[in-house]
């Protein structure tokens, strides 16, 4: 009886260790995926910030052109 219990315990321990290794591998894969997604998000945010700055510059230039056109209209 004692030997049978030891075998059951050994089998259960092997199952736990196998499951632990699987979870460890899955966790590493998920962490890598998370890092990739965070990097992609950072790059997207940087691009969005750049587009926002460019948009503001274009808006300023349009305002300047409109002001110049308004000045031309007032002179005539």
N, C-alpha and C positions, 0 to 999 in steps of 0.2 A: 504494500500500500504506500509506503513511504517513497519508494522509487517512482511509482506512478505519479505521485504528487509533484515530485521533483521534475519529471518530464513535462507535466502540464505547466508548471512554473517556467521551465526553460522555453517551452513553445510560446507561451504568452510573452515572455521577455523578448524573444526573437521577433514576434509580431510588433511589439511596442517599438523596438529598435528600428525595424523596417519602416514603420509608420513615421517615426521621428526623422529618419533620413529623407523620406518622401516630403514631409512637411518642410524640412530644412531646404531642400532643393526648390520646392515651390516658393518658399519665402524669398530665396535669393533671386529667383526669376521675377517675382512681383516687385522686389526692390529695384531691380534693373529697369523694369518697365516703368516704374514710378519716376526714376531718375530721368529716363528718356522723355517722359511726358512733361516733367518739370522743365527740362531744357527746351523742349519745343514751345512750351507756354512762355518761357522767358524770351525766346527769340520772337515769338508772335507779339508779345508786349512791347519789345524794343521796336519792332516794325511799326506797330500801331502808334507809338510815341513819335517815331520819325515822320510818319504820315501826318500826324497832328501838327508837328512843327512846320512841315512843308505847307500844309493847308493854311496855317496862320500867315506864313510868309506870302503866299499867293494872295490871300485876302488883303494884306497890307499893300501889296503892289497894285492890286485892283483899285483899292481906295485911293492910292496916290494918282493913278491914271484918271480916275473919275474926278478927282480934285483938279487936276490939270485941265481936263476937258471942261469942267465947270468954270475955271478961270478964263479959258478961251472964249466961252460963251458970254461971259460978263464983259469982256473987252470990246466985243463988237456991237 
